Amino acid sequence: KYPDAQVCWVQDEPANQGPWPFMALNLLPQLDREVTLVSRPASASTAAGSKARHDQEASVLLDQAFSR
C-alpha cells in the first residue's frame, strides 16, 4: 500500500539481542525493501550500567527513530 515508505526496526535492546537477530534472519528475506535498524550498539550486557547512561542512550535511540 505504501511502496515508498521507509521501514525502520526500533528496539531498546542491543543490536545482537532482543528480537532483531531473529527478524533479520527470518523476516527480512521475505520483504521487498530495506529495513533500517535503530538500537543500542551490540553488547554482551543487556544493561547500560547506570541510569544516566541508559537515559542518554534512550534519548539517542528516540532521536534516531524519529529523525528518519
N, CA, C, O and CB atoms as a CASP TS submission, in Angstrom:
PFRMAT TS
TARGET T0000
AUTHOR 0000-0000-0000
METHOD Language model
MODEL 1
PARENT N/A
ATOM      1  N   LYS     1       0.817  -1.190   0.000  1.00  0.00           N
ATOM      2  CA  LYS     1       0.000   0.000   0.000  1.00  0.00           C
ATOM      3  C   LYS     1       0.863   1.257   0.000  1.00  0.00           C
ATOM      4  O   LYS     1       0.465   2.276  -0.565  1.00  0.00           O
ATOM      5  CB  LYS     1      -0.931  -0.004   1.197  1.00  0.00           C
ATOM      6  N   TYR     2       2.041   1.201   0.627  1.00  0.00           N
ATOM      7  CA  TYR     2       2.955   2.344   0.691  1.00  0.00           C
ATOM      8  C   TYR     2       4.306   1.926   0.101  1.00  0.00           C
ATOM      9  O   TYR     2       5.235   1.641   0.857  1.00  0.00           O
ATOM     10  CB  TYR     2       3.121   2.855   2.169  1.00  0.00           C
ATOM     11  N   PRO     3       4.437   1.882  -1.199  1.00  0.00           N
ATOM     12  CA  PRO     3       5.651   1.340  -1.817  1.00  0.00           C
ATOM     13  C   PRO     3       6.914   2.148  -1.548  1.00  0.00           C
ATOM     14  O   PRO     3       8.011   1.595  -1.635  1.00  0.00           O
ATOM     15  CB  PRO     3       5.451   1.241  -3.284  1.00  0.00           C
ATOM     16  N   ASP     4       6.804   3.419  -1.230  1.00  0.00           N
ATOM     17  CA  ASP     4       7.988   4.248  -0.999  1.00  0.00           C
ATOM     18  C   ASP     4       8.266   4.499   0.485  1.00  0.00           C
ATOM     19  O   ASP     4       9.136   5.301   0.824  1.00  0.00           O
ATOM     20  CB  ASP     4       7.826   5.569  -1.708  1.00  0.00           C
ATOM     21  N   ALA     5       7.543   3.828   1.354  1.00  0.00           N
ATOM     22  CA  ALA     5       7.719   4.042   2.798  1.00  0.00           C
ATOM     23  C   ALA     5       9.057   3.468   3.260  1.00  0.00           C
ATOM     24  O   ALA     5       9.503   2.424   2.782  1.00  0.00           O
ATOM     25  CB  ALA     5       6.554   3.396   3.596  1.00  0.00           C
ATOM     26  N   GLN     6       9.686   4.174   4.200  1.00  0.00           N
ATOM     27  CA  GLN     6      10.892   3.653   4.823  1.00  0.00           C
ATOM     28  C   GLN     6      10.467   2.762   5.988  1.00  0.00           C
ATOM     29  O   GLN     6       9.568   3.110   6.754  1.00  0.00           O
ATOM     30  CB  GLN     6      11.836   4.812   5.301  1.00  0.00           C
ATOM     31  N   VAL     7      11.118   1.623   6.112  1.00  0.00           N
ATOM     32  CA  VAL     7      10.823   0.710   7.210  1.00  0.00           C
ATOM     33  C   VAL     7      12.000   0.736   8.173  1.00  0.00           C
ATOM     34  O   VAL     7      13.154   0.569   7.777  1.00  0.00           O
ATOM     35  CB  VAL     7      10.547  -0.743   6.691  1.00  0.00           C
ATOM     36  N   CYS     8      11.686   0.949   9.437  1.00  0.00           N
ATOM     37  CA  CYS     8      12.721   1.064  10.453  1.00  0.00           C
ATOM     38  C   CYS     8      12.339   0.180  11.638  1.00  0.00           C
ATOM     39  O   CYS     8      11.231   0.291  12.165  1.00  0.00           O
ATOM     40  CB  CYS     8      12.915   2.548  10.896  1.00  0.00           C
ATOM     41  N   TRP     9      13.250  -0.693  12.058  1.00  0.00           N
ATOM     42  CA  TRP     9      13.045  -1.529  13.232  1.00  0.00           C
ATOM     43  C   TRP     9      13.714  -0.827  14.396  1.00  0.00           C
ATOM     44  O   TRP     9      14.918  -0.574  14.358  1.00  0.00           O
ATOM     45  CB  TRP     9      13.613  -2.980  13.027  1.00  0.00           C
ATOM     46  N   VAL    10      12.951  -0.510  15.428  1.00  0.00           N
ATOM     47  CA  VAL    10      13.487   0.182  16.602  1.00  0.00           C
ATOM     48  C   VAL    10      13.321  -0.721  17.815  1.00  0.00           C
ATOM     49  O   VAL    10      12.230  -1.217  18.095  1.00  0.00           O
ATOM     50  CB  VAL    10      12.775   1.557  16.828  1.00  0.00           C
ATOM     51  N   GLN    11      14.424  -0.924  18.530  1.00  0.00           N
ATOM     52  CA  GLN    11      14.350  -1.714  19.751  1.00  0.00           C
ATOM     53  C   GLN    11      15.292  -1.122  20.782  1.00  0.00           C
ATOM     54  O   GLN    11      16.330  -0.553  20.446  1.00  0.00           O
ATOM     55  CB  GLN    11      14.693  -3.197  19.480  1.00  0.00           C
ATOM     56  N   ASP    12      14.912  -1.268  22.041  1.00  0.00           N
ATOM     57  CA  ASP    12      15.705  -0.748  23.149  1.00  0.00           C
ATOM     58  C   ASP    12      16.895  -1.645  23.461  1.00  0.00           C
ATOM     59  O   ASP    12      17.887  -1.180  24.023  1.00  0.00           O
ATOM     60  CB  ASP    12      14.839  -0.592  24.384  1.00  0.00           C
ATOM     61  N   GLU    13      16.812  -2.905  23.109  1.00  0.00           N
ATOM     62  CA  GLU    13      17.894  -3.848  23.389  1.00  0.00           C
ATOM     63  C   GLU    13      19.074  -3.594  22.446  1.00  0.00           C
ATOM     64  O   GLU    13      18.920  -2.952  21.406  1.00  0.00           O
ATOM     65  CB  GLU    13      17.393  -5.307  23.249  1.00  0.00           C
ATOM     66  N   PRO    14      20.264  -4.107  22.822  1.00  0.00           N
ATOM     67  CA  PRO    14      21.403  -4.032  21.915  1.00  0.00           C
ATOM     68  C   PRO    14      21.107  -4.763  20.600  1.00  0.00           C
ATOM     69  O   PRO    14      20.239  -5.635  20.549  1.00  0.00           O
ATOM     70  CB  PRO    14      22.656  -4.622  22.583  1.00  0.00           C
ATOM     71  N   ALA    15      21.828  -4.403  19.552  1.00  0.00           N
ATOM     72  CA  ALA    15      21.569  -4.945  18.212  1.00  0.00           C
ATOM     73  C   ALA    15      21.690  -6.469  18.151  1.00  0.00           C
ATOM     74  O   ALA    15      21.011  -7.109  17.348  1.00  0.00           O
ATOM     75  CB  ALA    15      22.527  -4.325  17.215  1.00  0.00           C
ATOM     76  N   ASN    16      22.539  -7.051  18.982  1.00  0.00           N
ATOM     77  CA  ASN    16      22.729  -8.505  18.951  1.00  0.00           C
ATOM     78  C   ASN    16      21.809  -9.240  19.915  1.00  0.00           C
ATOM     79  O   ASN    16      21.974 -10.440  20.132  1.00  0.00           O
ATOM     80  CB  ASN    16      24.164  -8.843  19.272  1.00  0.00           C
ATOM     81  N   GLN    17      20.839  -8.534  20.497  1.00  0.00           N
ATOM     82  CA  GLN    17      19.906  -9.149  21.433  1.00  0.00           C
ATOM     83  C   GLN    17      18.475  -8.762  21.054  1.00  0.00           C
ATOM     84  O   GLN    17      18.251  -8.072  20.060  1.00  0.00           O
ATOM     85  CB  GLN    17      20.226  -8.721  22.895  1.00  0.00           C
ATOM     86  N   GLY    18      17.526  -9.207  21.847  1.00  0.00           N
ATOM     87  CA  GLY    18      16.132  -8.883  21.557  1.00  0.00           C
ATOM     88  C   GLY    18      15.659  -9.586  20.292  1.00  0.00           C
ATOM     89  O   GLY    18      16.268 -10.570  19.872  1.00  0.00           O
ATOM     90  N   PRO    19      14.597  -9.107  19.685  1.00  0.00           N
ATOM     91  CA  PRO    19      14.027  -9.792  18.530  1.00  0.00           C
ATOM     92  C   PRO    19      14.748  -9.520  17.210  1.00  0.00           C
ATOM     93  O   PRO    19      14.514 -10.236  16.236  1.00  0.00           O
ATOM     94  CB  PRO    19      12.604  -9.404  18.390  1.00  0.00           C
ATOM     95  N   TRP    20      15.612  -8.513  17.148  1.00  0.00           N
ATOM     96  CA  TRP    20      16.216  -8.148  15.867  1.00  0.00           C
ATOM     97  C   TRP    20      16.976  -9.293  15.182  1.00  0.00           C
ATOM     98  O   TRP    20      16.750  -9.511  13.991  1.00  0.00           O
ATOM     99  CB  TRP    20      17.148  -6.995  16.074  1.00  0.00           C
ATOM    100  N   PRO    21      17.857 -10.034  15.855  1.00  0.00           N
ATOM    101  CA  PRO    21      18.562 -11.108  15.149  1.00  0.00           C
ATOM    102  C   PRO    21      17.604 -12.112  14.492  1.00  0.00           C
ATOM    103  O   PRO    21      17.843 -12.556  13.369  1.00  0.00           O
ATOM    104  CB  PRO    21      19.482 -11.840  16.116  1.00  0.00           C
ATOM    105  N   PHE    22      16.538 -12.462  15.185  1.00  0.00           N
ATOM    106  CA  PHE    22      15.550 -13.392  14.617  1.00  0.00           C
ATOM    107  C   PHE    22      14.858 -12.765  13.415  1.00  0.00           C
ATOM    108  O   PHE    22      14.704 -13.407  12.375  1.00  0.00           O
ATOM    109  CB  PHE    22      14.505 -13.797  15.680  1.00  0.00           C
ATOM    110  N   MET    23      14.443 -11.516  13.558  1.00  0.00           N
ATOM    111  CA  MET    23      13.741 -10.837  12.465  1.00  0.00           C
ATOM    112  C   MET    23      14.644 -10.668  11.254  1.00  0.00           C
ATOM    113  O   MET    23      14.206 -10.837  10.116  1.00  0.00           O
ATOM    114  CB  MET    23      13.225  -9.471  12.926  1.00  0.00           C
ATOM    115  N   ALA    24      15.893 -10.338  11.499  1.00  0.00           N
ATOM    116  CA  ALA    24      16.829 -10.145  10.390  1.00  0.00           C
ATOM    117  C   ALA    24      17.020 -11.429   9.589  1.00  0.00           C
ATOM    118  O   ALA    24      17.162 -11.388   8.366  1.00  0.00           O
ATOM    119  CB  ALA    24      18.177  -9.656  10.915  1.00  0.00           C
ATOM    120  N   LEU    25      17.023 -12.558  10.273  1.00  0.00           N
ATOM    121  CA  LEU    25      17.207 -13.829   9.585  1.00  0.00           C
ATOM    122  C   LEU    25      15.932 -14.360   8.940  1.00  0.00           C
ATOM    123  O   LEU    25      15.993 -15.007   7.895  1.00  0.00           O
ATOM    124  CB  LEU    25      17.735 -14.844  10.544  1.00  0.00           C
ATOM    125  N   ASN    26      14.781 -14.094   9.551  1.00  0.00           N
ATOM    126  CA  ASN    26      13.552 -14.735   9.099  1.00  0.00           C
ATOM    127  C   ASN    26      12.559 -13.825   8.386  1.00  0.00           C
ATOM    128  O   ASN    26      11.855 -14.277   7.483  1.00  0.00           O
ATOM    129  CB  ASN    26      12.885 -15.342  10.252  1.00  0.00           C
ATOM    130  N   LEU    27      12.489 -12.576   8.765  1.00  0.00           N
ATOM    131  CA  LEU    27      11.516 -11.683   8.135  1.00  0.00           C
ATOM    132  C   LEU    27      12.097 -10.901   6.965  1.00  0.00           C
ATOM    133  O   LEU    27      11.460 -10.772   5.920  1.00  0.00           O
ATOM    134  CB  LEU    27      10.970 -10.721   9.156  1.00  0.00           C
ATOM    135  N   LEU    28      13.299 -10.381   7.142  1.00  0.00           N
ATOM    136  CA  LEU    28      13.855  -9.517   6.101  1.00  0.00           C
ATOM    137  C   LEU    28      13.951 -10.164   4.730  1.00  0.00           C
ATOM    138  O   LEU    28      13.696  -9.490   3.732  1.00  0.00           O
ATOM    139  CB  LEU    28      15.203  -9.063   6.509  1.00  0.00           C
ATOM    140  N   PRO    29      14.308 -11.445   4.636  1.00  0.00           N
ATOM    141  CA  PRO    29      14.335 -12.049   3.304  1.00  0.00           C
ATOM    142  C   PRO    29      12.953 -12.075   2.628  1.00  0.00           C
ATOM    143  O   PRO    29      12.872 -12.174   1.404  1.00  0.00           O
ATOM    144  CB  PRO    29      14.879 -13.461   3.399  1.00  0.00           C
ATOM    145  N   GLN    30      11.890 -11.988   3.398  1.00  0.00           N
ATOM    146  CA  GLN    30      10.538 -12.023   2.846  1.00  0.00           C
ATOM    147  C   GLN    30      10.054 -10.645   2.370  1.00  0.00           C
ATOM    148  O   GLN    30       9.090 -10.553   1.609  1.00  0.00           O
ATOM    149  CB  GLN    30       9.580 -12.569   3.884  1.00  0.00           C
ATOM    150  N   LEU    31      10.713  -9.593   2.814  1.00  0.00           N
ATOM    151  CA  LEU    31      10.297  -8.241   2.459  1.00  0.00           C
ATOM    152  C   LEU    31      10.954  -7.802   1.157  1.00  0.00           C
ATOM    153  O   LEU    31      12.021  -8.295   0.791  1.00  0.00           O
ATOM    154  CB  LEU    31      10.642  -7.259   3.587  1.00  0.00           C
ATOM    155  N   ASP    32      10.324  -6.895   0.481  1.00  0.00           N
ATOM    156  CA  ASP    32      10.875  -6.399  -0.779  1.00  0.00           C
ATOM    157  C   ASP    32      11.493  -5.019  -0.616  1.00  0.00           C
ATOM    158  O   ASP    32      11.551  -4.239  -1.567  1.00  0.00           O
ATOM    159  CB  ASP    32       9.793  -6.357  -1.847  1.00  0.00           C
ATOM    160  N   ARG    33      11.953  -4.724   0.596  1.00  0.00           N
ATOM    161  CA  ARG    33      12.540  -3.410   0.858  1.00  0.00           C
ATOM    162  C   ARG    33      13.575  -3.491   1.969  1.00  0.00           C
ATOM    163  O   ARG    33      13.642  -4.466   2.718  1.00  0.00           O
ATOM    164  CB  ARG    33      11.450  -2.399   1.227  1.00  0.00           C
ATOM    165  N   GLU    34      14.374  -2.445   2.052  1.00  0.00           N
ATOM    166  CA  GLU    34      15.396  -2.348   3.090  1.00  0.00           C
ATOM    167  C   GLU    34      14.756  -1.989   4.425  1.00  0.00           C
ATOM    168  O   GLU    34      13.794  -1.222   4.479  1.00  0.00           O
ATOM    169  CB  GLU    34      16.466  -1.305   2.708  1.00  0.00           C
ATOM    170  N   VAL    35      15.297  -2.550   5.493  1.00  0.00           N
ATOM    171  CA  VAL    35      14.851  -2.223   6.841  1.00  0.00           C
ATOM    172  C   VAL    35      16.058  -1.678   7.597  1.00  0.00           C
ATOM    173  O   VAL    35      17.108  -2.319   7.662  1.00  0.00           O
ATOM    174  CB  VAL    35      14.229  -3.478   7.569  1.00  0.00           C
ATOM    175  N   THR    36      15.896  -0.497   8.163  1.00  0.00           N
ATOM    176  CA  THR    36      16.960   0.143   8.928  1.00  0.00           C
ATOM    177  C   THR    36      16.799  -0.224  10.396  1.00  0.00           C
ATOM    178  O   THR    36      15.688  -0.199  10.927  1.00  0.00           O
ATOM    179  CB  THR    36      16.941   1.686   8.735  1.00  0.00           C
ATOM    180  N   LEU    37      17.900  -0.563  11.050  1.00  0.00           N
ATOM    181  CA  LEU    37      17.895  -0.899  12.469  1.00  0.00           C
ATOM    182  C   LEU    37      18.285   0.311  13.299  1.00  0.00           C
ATOM    183  O   LEU    37      19.287   0.971  13.023  1.00  0.00           O
ATOM    184  CB  LEU    37      18.844  -2.069  12.753  1.00  0.00           C
ATOM    185  N   VAL    38      17.488   0.595  14.314  1.00  0.00           N
ATOM    186  CA  VAL    38      17.837   1.595  15.325  1.00  0.00           C
ATOM    187  C   VAL    38      17.814   0.860  16.653  1.00  0.00           C
ATOM    188  O   VAL    38      16.765   0.397  17.101  1.00  0.00           O
ATOM    189  CB  VAL    38      16.840   2.845  15.317  1.00  0.00           C
ATOM    190  N   SER    39      18.987   0.755  17.283  1.00  0.00           N
ATOM    191  CA  SER    39      19.086   0.047  18.555  1.00  0.00           C
ATOM    192  C   SER    39      20.349   0.500  19.271  1.00  0.00           C
ATOM    193  O   SER    39      21.150   1.273  18.745  1.00  0.00           O
ATOM    194  CB  SER    39      19.090  -1.495  18.343  1.00  0.00           C
ATOM    195  N   ARG    40      20.495   0.002  20.461  1.00  0.00           N
ATOM    196  CA  ARG    40      21.756   0.240  21.173  1.00  0.00           C
ATOM    197  C   ARG    40      22.850  -0.563  20.457  1.00  0.00           C
ATOM    198  O   ARG    40      22.548  -1.546  19.781  1.00  0.00           O
ATOM    199  CB  ARG    40      21.648  -0.170  22.707  1.00  0.00           C
ATOM    200  N   PRO    41      24.110  -0.155  20.598  1.00  0.00           N
ATOM    201  CA  PRO    41      25.185  -0.937  19.977  1.00  0.00           C
ATOM    202  C   PRO    41      25.217  -2.366  20.520  1.00  0.00           C
ATOM    203  O   PRO    41      24.778  -2.624  21.641  1.00  0.00           O
ATOM    204  CB  PRO    41      26.542  -0.256  20.212  1.00  0.00           C
ATOM    205  N   ALA    42      25.737  -3.283  19.720  1.00  0.00           N
ATOM    206  CA  ALA    42      25.879  -4.671  20.167  1.00  0.00           C
ATOM    207  C   ALA    42      26.684  -4.713  21.461  1.00  0.00           C
ATOM    208  O   ALA    42      27.662  -3.984  21.627  1.00  0.00           O
ATOM    209  CB  ALA    42      26.559  -5.540  19.073  1.00  0.00           C
ATOM    210  N   SER    43      26.253  -5.578  22.367  1.00  0.00           N
ATOM    211  CA  SER    43      26.884  -5.636  23.680  1.00  0.00           C
ATOM    212  C   SER    43      26.663  -7.004  24.311  1.00  0.00           C
ATOM    213  O   SER    43      25.657  -7.664  24.051  1.00  0.00           O
ATOM    214  CB  SER    43      26.337  -4.527  24.595  1.00  0.00           C
ATOM    215  N   ALA    44      27.608  -7.420  25.140  1.00  0.00           N
ATOM    216  CA  ALA    44      27.447  -8.675  25.875  1.00  0.00           C
ATOM    217  C   ALA    44      26.470  -8.512  27.030  1.00  0.00           C
ATOM    218  O   ALA    44      25.905  -9.489  27.520  1.00  0.00           O
ATOM    219  CB  ALA    44      28.798  -9.166  26.399  1.00  0.00           C
ATOM    220  N   SER    45      26.276  -7.271  27.458  1.00  0.00           N
ATOM    221  CA  SER    45      25.390  -6.987  28.579  1.00  0.00           C
ATOM    222  C   SER    45      24.108  -6.337  28.087  1.00  0.00           C
ATOM    223  O   SER    45      24.130  -5.545  27.144  1.00  0.00           O
ATOM    224  CB  SER    45      26.086  -6.085  29.606  1.00  0.00           C
ATOM    225  N   THR    46      23.001  -6.667  28.717  1.00  0.00           N
ATOM    226  CA  THR    46      21.740  -6.034  28.332  1.00  0.00           C
ATOM    227  C   THR    46      21.556  -4.681  28.998  1.00  0.00           C
ATOM    228  O   THR    46      20.722  -3.885  28.566  1.00  0.00           O
ATOM    229  CB  THR    46      20.575  -6.937  28.680  1.00  0.00           C
ATOM    230  N   ALA    47      22.327  -4.414  30.045  1.00  0.00           N
ATOM    231  CA  ALA    47      22.173  -3.169  30.797  1.00  0.00           C
ATOM    232  C   ALA    47      23.273  -2.174  30.436  1.00  0.00           C
ATOM    233  O   ALA    47      24.399  -2.560  30.120  1.00  0.00           O
ATOM    234  CB  ALA    47      22.190  -3.450  32.307  1.00  0.00           C
ATOM    235  N   ALA    48      22.932  -0.903  30.487  1.00  0.00           N
ATOM    236  CA  ALA    48      23.897   0.150  30.177  1.00  0.00           C
ATOM    237  C   ALA    48      24.912   0.335  31.291  1.00  0.00           C
ATOM    238  O   ALA    48      26.021   0.804  31.035  1.00  0.00           O
ATOM    239  CB  ALA    48      23.179   1.458  29.917  1.00  0.00           C
ATOM    240  N   GLY    49      24.567  -0.017  32.508  1.00  0.00           N
ATOM    241  CA  GLY    49      25.487   0.091  33.629  1.00  0.00           C
ATOM    242  C   GLY    49      25.122   1.168  34.621  1.00  0.00           C
ATOM    243  O   GLY    49      25.471   1.073  35.798  1.00  0.00           O
ATOM    244  N   SER    50      24.426   2.191  34.166  1.00  0.00           N
ATOM    245  CA  SER    50      23.970   3.241  35.076  1.00  0.00           C
ATOM    246  C   SER    50      22.709   3.878  34.493  1.00  0.00           C
ATOM    247  O   SER    50      22.490   3.852  33.283  1.00  0.00           O
ATOM    248  CB  SER    50      25.088   4.316  35.307  1.00  0.00           C
ATOM    249  N   LYS    51      21.897   4.442  35.362  1.00  0.00           N
ATOM    250  CA  LYS    51      20.661   5.077  34.889  1.00  0.00           C
ATOM    251  C   LYS    51      20.969   6.267  33.993  1.00  0.00           C
ATOM    252  O   LYS    51      20.276   6.480  32.998  1.00  0.00           O
ATOM    253  CB  LYS    51      19.796   5.526  36.077  1.00  0.00           C
ATOM    254  N   ALA    52      21.983   7.038  34.320  1.00  0.00           N
ATOM    255  CA  ALA    52      22.334   8.202  33.498  1.00  0.00           C
ATOM    256  C   ALA    52      22.723   7.767  32.083  1.00  0.00           C
ATOM    257  O   ALA    52      22.303   8.384  31.104  1.00  0.00           O
ATOM    258  CB  ALA    52      23.491   8.994  34.150  1.00  0.00           C
ATOM    259  N   ARG    53      23.522   6.710  31.979  1.00  0.00           N
ATOM    260  CA  ARG    53      23.919   6.220  30.654  1.00  0.00           C
ATOM    261  C   ARG    53      22.718   5.641  29.911  1.00  0.00           C
ATOM    262  O   ARG    53      22.559   5.871  28.712  1.00  0.00           O
ATOM    263  CB  ARG    53      25.028   5.155  30.780  1.00  0.00           C
ATOM    264  N   HIS    54      21.886   4.903  30.607  1.00  0.00           N
ATOM    265  CA  HIS    54      20.676   4.350  29.995  1.00  0.00           C
ATOM    266  C   HIS    54      19.802   5.478  29.438  1.00  0.00           C
ATOM    267  O   HIS    54      19.327   5.397  28.305  1.00  0.00           O
ATOM    268  CB  HIS    54      19.879   3.506  31.025  1.00  0.00           C
ATOM    269  N   ASP    55      19.594   6.524  30.232  1.00  0.00           N
ATOM    270  CA  ASP    55      18.761   7.646  29.790  1.00  0.00           C
ATOM    271  C   ASP    55      19.369   8.336  28.576  1.00  0.00           C
ATOM    272  O   ASP    55      18.643   8.722  27.660  1.00  0.00           O
ATOM    273  CB  ASP    55      18.573   8.656  30.928  1.00  0.00           C
ATOM    274  N   GLN    56      20.688   8.498  28.553  1.00  0.00           N
ATOM    275  CA  GLN    56      21.347   9.138  27.420  1.00  0.00           C
ATOM    276  C   GLN    56      21.207   8.278  26.168  1.00  0.00           C
ATOM    277  O   GLN    56      20.914   8.802  25.094  1.00  0.00           O
ATOM    278  CB  GLN    56      22.833   9.393  27.731  1.00  0.00           C
ATOM    279  N   GLU    57      21.410   6.966  26.290  1.00  0.00           N
ATOM    280  CA  GLU    57      21.259   6.062  25.146  1.00  0.00           C
ATOM    281  C   GLU    57      19.815   6.034  24.663  1.00  0.00           C
ATOM    282  O   GLU    57      19.575   5.983  23.456  1.00  0.00           O
ATOM    283  CB  GLU    57      21.718   4.644  25.517  1.00  0.00           C
ATOM    284  N   ALA    58      18.854   6.065  25.569  1.00  0.00           N
ATOM    285  CA  ALA    58      17.435   6.076  25.185  1.00  0.00           C
ATOM    286  C   ALA    58      17.110   7.352  24.417  1.00  0.00           C
ATOM    287  O   ALA    58      16.342   7.314  23.455  1.00  0.00           O
ATOM    288  CB  ALA    58      16.525   5.955  26.433  1.00  0.00           C
ATOM    289  N   SER    59      17.674   8.461  24.823  1.00  0.00           N
ATOM    290  CA  SER    59      17.456   9.721  24.125  1.00  0.00           C
ATOM    291  C   SER    59      17.998   9.660  22.691  1.00  0.00           C
ATOM    292  O   SER    59      17.363  10.141  21.752  1.00  0.00           O
ATOM    293  CB  SER    59      18.116  10.872  24.895  1.00  0.00           C
ATOM    294  N   VAL    60      19.163   9.069  22.546  1.00  0.00           N
ATOM    295  CA  VAL    60      19.762   8.915  21.212  1.00  0.00           C
ATOM    296  C   VAL    60      18.872   8.004  20.348  1.00  0.00           C
ATOM    297  O   VAL    60      18.637   8.298  19.176  1.00  0.00           O
ATOM    298  CB  VAL    60      21.214   8.326  21.318  1.00  0.00           C
ATOM    299  N   LEU    61      18.383   6.905  20.925  1.00  0.00           N
ATOM    300  CA  LEU    61      17.510   5.993  20.175  1.00  0.00           C
ATOM    301  C   LEU    61      16.263   6.719  19.667  1.00  0.00           C
ATOM    302  O   LEU    61      15.886   6.582  18.503  1.00  0.00           O
ATOM    303  CB  LEU    61      17.101   4.795  21.056  1.00  0.00           C
ATOM    304  N   LEU    62      15.635   7.485  20.541  1.00  0.00           N
ATOM    305  CA  LEU    62      14.424   8.208  20.129  1.00  0.00           C
ATOM    306  C   LEU    62      14.727   9.233  19.052  1.00  0.00           C
ATOM    307  O   LEU    62      13.954   9.381  18.105  1.00  0.00           O
ATOM    308  CB  LEU    62      13.780   8.897  21.327  1.00  0.00           C
ATOM    309  N   ASP    63      15.840   9.944  19.182  1.00  0.00           N
ATOM    310  CA  ASP    63      16.219  10.906  18.157  1.00  0.00           C
ATOM    311  C   ASP    63      16.451  10.212  16.814  1.00  0.00           C
ATOM    312  O   ASP    63      16.010  10.705  15.776  1.00  0.00           O
ATOM    313  CB  ASP    63      17.477  11.670  18.585  1.00  0.00           C
ATOM    314  N   GLN    64      17.131   9.084  16.833  1.00  0.00           N
ATOM    315  CA  GLN    64      17.399   8.342  15.598  1.00  0.00           C
ATOM    316  C   GLN    64      16.101   7.808  14.992  1.00  0.00           C
ATOM    317  O   GLN    64      15.908   7.865  13.778  1.00  0.00           O
ATOM    318  CB  GLN    64      18.376   7.180  15.869  1.00  0.00           C
ATOM    319  N   ALA    65      15.231   7.300  15.827  1.00  0.00           N
ATOM    320  CA  ALA    65      13.976   6.709  15.331  1.00  0.00           C
ATOM    321  C   ALA    65      13.075   7.741  14.674  1.00  0.00           C
ATOM    322  O   ALA    65      12.438   7.453  13.661  1.00  0.00           O
ATOM    323  CB  ALA    65      13.226   6.035  16.470  1.00  0.00           C
ATOM    324  N   PHE    66      13.016   8.931  15.234  1.00  0.00           N
ATOM    325  CA  PHE    66      12.082   9.927  14.708  1.00  0.00           C
ATOM    326  C   PHE    66      12.714  10.918  13.743  1.00  0.00           C
ATOM    327  O   PHE    66      12.035  11.823  13.256  1.00  0.00           O
ATOM    328  CB  PHE    66      11.467  10.676  15.837  1.00  0.00           C
ATOM    329  N   SER    67      14.020  10.760  13.455  1.00  0.00           N
ATOM    330  CA  SER    67      14.647  11.658  12.503  1.00  0.00           C
ATOM    331  C   SER    67      14.781  11.016  11.130  1.00  0.00           C
ATOM    332  O   SER    67      15.360  11.615  10.224  1.00  0.00           O
ATOM    333  CB  SER    67      16.007  12.088  13.010  1.00  0.00           C
ATOM    334  N   ARG    68      14.267   9.834  10.967  1.00  0.00           N
ATOM    335  CA  ARG    68      14.369   9.130   9.683  1.00  0.00           C
ATOM    336  C   ARG    68      13.251   9.527   8.767  1.00  0.00           C
ATOM    337  O   ARG    68      13.172   9.037   7.641  1.00  0.00           O
ATOM    338  CB  ARG    68      14.358   7.626   9.884  1.00  0.00           C
TER
END
